[in-house]
Amino acid sequence: MFILYRFLINLIFILSPIIILIRIINKKEDPKRFIEKIGFFSKKKKLGKLIWFHGASVGELQSIMPLIEKFEKNKEVNQILVTSNTLSSSTIIKRFKFKKVVHQFFPIDTNMLVNRFIKFWKPSKVIFIDSEIWPNTLHHLNKRNIPVILLNARITKKTFKRWMIFKIFAKKIFSYYSICYPANQETKKYLEILNVNKIKFLGNLKYAQSNKERELAEKKFKKKFKLDRNVWCAASTHNNEEIVCGKTHLKIKNKIKNLLTIVIPRHINRCDQIKEDLEKLGLRIVITKDFKKPSFNIDVILVKSYGKTKLFFENSPIVFLGGSLINHGGQNPLESARSGCSIIHGPNVQNFREIYGFLNKLKISHKVINENKLALKLIELFKKKNISNAKHLKLKAVGDKILTEHYNNIILN
């Protein structure tokens, strides 16, 4: 199986110029920094201890920002390397202005590129986030006796079944991890079946909140104005969910006066098409890349930027989380919960089942099954006061505890 994997990844490497060119045209690749994926580096390696974090995209990197803040203060760590795969994820790091952190795009997982990468950066410890599993990289790190941690590990039932098709190969790959910290009990069970060397459940790291991110958001928010409207936000929406939200706006606007809907799509390259679809419903739309006060005749603000959700959540007491009315598995609701929002979601939240279960117990989240139920729940929540601060303090306490335990355990392993 390893031979087949290496054949396929080498084939991808051969085709990479064409793939990267298409991605550059579609604005999914950095036209200058794409060379990092093929073995060239835009940053320098400092002398001393380097910790390497890798997460695929925006969500994974946001989840480790609180942890990176702690490592920034650790005098024994000289440099922190953060890698990711997507263009949008690279913008997250810039916002924080870390002193020790450098960002590079993750190289294509071929023997040649992986060897070159590891020899250049010489990591003391490697931390992969969520479901990042790259066989060649893991193999070469293991050969060099560099400890590799799988942090906030998440394996869905669907993914587990795929791994079990190649059971021997899967067990070999997972044996390369020094320790795995599962994000939920379901993943813990799957890791045990895969004979992982060491497993320790400390809770989901996504409960933790970045102090710097909160400070940056508050600083920006103080310079902004509050929206003098009845606002709700539909965040991380996927195809067709925006139309559902548009129709919901039309259904309730006569009952909720001065209504404003904010839509933040999961993939902002769809904004122009979303605008066209919503205008066909008779809605007045404005596309924005920043937090701006719209004129009173605007029905929907369509957000075309990454990393600004916190500002919009601060102005929206109610948030609908997308990827949940369609069969996608939902999106992480914790950022909106920490902003003091009541959360509405559809029935398909299997990717974050335990988180939603906890928020439901606190009566922060509410499930709806269709457009009509969404409209009714919005009307109900608009008539209620915001959820109590005590619930958020409990949420923060849980996050702080999980963060501290993860940091202490990573240092020891």
N, C-alpha and C positions, 0 to 999 in steps of 0.2 A: 504493500500500500504506500509506503514511503517513496518507492521508486515512481509509482504513478503520480503521487502528489508533486514530486520534484519535476517530472516531465511536464505536468500541466502548468506549474508556476513558472517554469522556464519558457514555456510557450507564451504565457502572458507577458513575460519580460521581452521576448522577441517582438511581440505586437504592441508593446507599451508606447512607442512613439506615436502610433496611430490613435491608440486609446487616449493618451494624454492630449494630443492635438484636438480631438473631438471634445474633450472635457474643457480645454481652454476656450474653445469657441463657444461652448455652452456656459462659460463663466463658472465652472465648477473646479477649476484648477488655477493656481497662481502662475502667471506666465513667466515669472522670474524664478520662483522657488521650486518649481516642479522637479528640478534637477536633484533635489534632496532625495527624491524617491528612487533615483538611479545611482546613488553612491557618491554624491557630491555634497559638501557641507557648507552652510552659510555662516555658521558660528564656530568659535574656537573652544577647545577643551582646556579647562583650567587644571592646574596641578591640584592633587588632593582627592578627597572622597567625592564621588559623584553618584547620586541616586537617580535612577531612570524610571519615569512613570510613562505608561502608554495607555491611551484610551482612544477608541475609534473616532468619536465625534463629540459634538457639543455637550450632550447629556453626561457622558462619561467624564469629560474634563471638568465640568461644573461640579460634579460630585466629589472631586478630589481637591478642589480649591481650599477648603478648610484644612485639609491635611498638609498641603503644600505650605500654607501659612505657618504651620507648626515647624516644618522642616527648615523653613527660611530662618527661623530663630535658633536652630540647632547649630552651635559653633563647630561641631565635628563634621558637618556637611559643607563642602566647599562649592558645590555646583549641583543644580537640579535640572536634569534633562527631561523635557516633556515632549512626547511625540504623539501625533494623531494622523488620521488619514484624510480628513476633509478640510476644504478651504474655510468653511464657516467656523470650524473648531479653532483655527489659528487666531481668530480675532478675539477669542475669550481671554487668552493669555495676555494680550496687549493691554487690556483694560486694567489689569491688576498692578502693572508696573513693578513686578518682583525684581529684586536685586540679584538673586542667585539663579534665577530660572532662564533657560534658553529653550526655544521651541524649534523643533525640526519635524518635517514630515517623515512618517514611517517608511522605511525602504521596502521595495518589493521583496518578498520573502524567498529569495534565491540564495543558494550557498555563497556565491561570490559577494553579493551585496551585503548579506548579513555578516559575513566574516569581516568585510571592510568596515562596516558600521561599528561592530563590537571592538575591533582593534583600535579604532579612532577614539571612541568615547570611554572605553575601559570602565564600565559601570561597576560599582561595588555591590549594588543590589538592584534588582529589577522588579517593578511592580506593574503587572498588567491588570486592567480594570474591566469588570463586568464579564464579557464573554469573548475577550480577545485571546485567541489561541492560534499561534503561528508556529507550525511544526519545525521548520528549519531554524528559526530564531531560538526556540526552546532547546532544540538539540545542541546548537553551538554554545549556548549559555551553560548548559549542563556539562559539556565537554570541558569548559573552563572553570567549572565548580563555582559559578556565580549564582547565588541564591535567587530564585524567582518566586514571587508571591502572586497569587491570583486574588485580587482584592474585590470585595463586593460581587463575588462570582454569581452569575445568573445563568442557569440552564433551564430552559422551558421543556415541557413534556415533548413537544415536537422536535426540538433540537436533540434531546436525549435519545429519542428513537432513531434519529439519523446517526448519532454516534454509535449506537449499538449494532448498526449494520456492519460497522468496521470495528468490532469489539476489541480485538487484539491491538489494532493500531491506536484506538482511543485510549486504552489503558496505558500503552507505552507513552503517548503524548502527555497524559495527565500525571504520569509518574515523574515528569521533569519538574513539577512544581514542588518547592520546598514546603509550602503550606498554602492552603486555600481558606479564605474567609467568605463563606457563602452569604448572600444577601437575604436569603429566606430559607425556610425549613425544607421546601421542595428541592431546592438546589443542593442542600446538605445531603439529602437522601440519594440524589443522583451521583454526587461526588463519592459517596461511600460505595456505591455499586461499581464505580470506575476505579476503585482501589487507590484513591489519592493517599499519598504518604501521611499527611497530617491535615486535619480539618478542625477549624475552630469557629463556632458561630458567635458573633458579637453583636449582631443586629445589622440593619441596613444603613450604610454610611450616608445615604442620601437624606437621612433625617438631620444630619449636621448642616450648619449654616456658616458660610464664610463671613467673618467679621469685616474684612476689607470690602467685600461686595455690598454688605449692608451699609457701611459707611459711605461708599461711593454713591449708592442709590439715594441715601438720605441727603447727601450733599447736592446731588443733581436735583433732587425733588424740591429742596428748599428754594432753588432758583426758578422753579416752574410754578405754574398756577394750577389751582384745582379746577377741574371741570365742573361747571355749574349745571350739571345734567344728571339724570338718572342713568348711570352707566353700568353695563355688564360687558364682560370680555369673553370672547371665544378664542382660546389659545391652543397652539399646536394642532390646528385643524388639518384634516386630510380631505382629499377629493370628495365632493358631494356634501360634506359636513358644513361647508360655508353656505351652500344653498339652503340647507336646513335652518341655519342660523338666520339667514336673510328672511326666510318665510316666517320664522318665529318672531322676528322684529315686527313684521307687518301685522301679525296676529295680536300682539300685545300693546302696540304703540298707542292705541286709543284708551287702554286701561292704565298704562304707565306713562304719564305725561312727560314730555321733554326727554324722551328716551334716546340714548346713544349706544350703539353697538360697536365694540372694538373687535376686529378680527386679526389674529396673529397666526398666519398659516405656518405649518411645520416646514414647508419648502417655499421660500419667498420668491423663487423663480416663477411660481404660478400666479403671482399677484395680478398681472395684467388680464389673465384669463378669468380669475375670480371676479375682478372688477366688472368685466364684460357680463359675466353670468348674473351678478347681483343687480346690475343696471337693467337687465332684462326683466327683473321683478318689479322695477319701478323705484328702486332705492337710489338715493343720492350718495355717492361714494367719493372719498378722498383718500389717495395713497400718500403715506408719509413714511419717512425714514427716521423721524425723531418725534418726541413728544410735543405736539403743537395743538393749540386750542382751535378747534374747528368752528366754522360759522354755524349758526343755529339751524340752518336749513339742511345740514348734513345728517344723514341717517347712520352711516357706517364709516369708521376709520379703518383703513386697511394698512397694516404695518408691514413695511418692506425692509426690515433690517433684523439682524440678530443681536441678542444680548441686551435688548431694551425692555424685555417683558416686565421686569421688576417695577419700572416707572409706571407702566400701564396698570399693573396689579394694584399699586398704591392708590390709584384713582378709581378702582373698580371693586366694589364690595362683593360682587358675584362673578365667579369665573366658571365657564364651561370648558372642560378639558377634552380635547379632540382625540381622535384615534380610538374612540370608544363606542361611537354609534355604528361604525363600520367594523369589520372583523380584522382589526389591527393589533389589539391587545392593550390599548390605552397609552397614556403618557404620564410621566412622573408629576404628581399633584403637589409635591412638597413645597416648591417655591411659592406657589399661590397661597398655600395654607399658611406659610410663615409670614406672608404679607397681610394676613388678617382676613382673607377672603372666604366666603362660603363657596363650596365647590360642587358643581354639578357634573355628572359623568354618565356615559351610556353603559350598557350591560357588558361590553367587551373590555374588561380591564385586567385580564389574566396576567399580563406582564408585571402588574403592580398590585396583585391581589391582597397581599399582607398589609401593604401601606394603606390601601383604601379601606381595608377591614379596621385598621387602627383609627383612621380618620372618621370612619362611620360611627365607631364607638364614642368618639368625642363629639359626634353630631356636627362635624365640620363638612362632611361630604354627603351628597344625596344622589341616588341613582334614578335615571329616567330611561325609558325604553324607546321613545320615539319623539317626533316633533311636537305632538300635542301635549305630551307629558312634560317636555322641556318648557313649553309656554306656561303651563300651569304652575310648575315649580318656580319659574322666574317671578311670576306674579306674587306667589306666596312669599318668596324671600325678600322681594322689594318692600313688602308690607311689614316685614319684621326688622328688628334692629340687627346690627352686626353681631357676630358671634363673640362671646365673652373673651376678654384678654386672658383669663385664667386658663382657658384651653390652649392658648398659644404659648403660655409660659410652660405648661406641661410638655408641649411639643418640643420646645427649645431645650428643656431639661433632658429629655430623651436623646435628642441630637447631640448635646454636649457630652453626655456619658458615653455614647457610642464612639464619638470622635476620639476622645481621650483613650479609650480602650484600644482602638485600632492603632493609634500612634504609638502607644507603649508597646504593643505586641510586635509591630513592624520593626521597631528599634531592636528588640530582643531576638527576632528571627533573621 
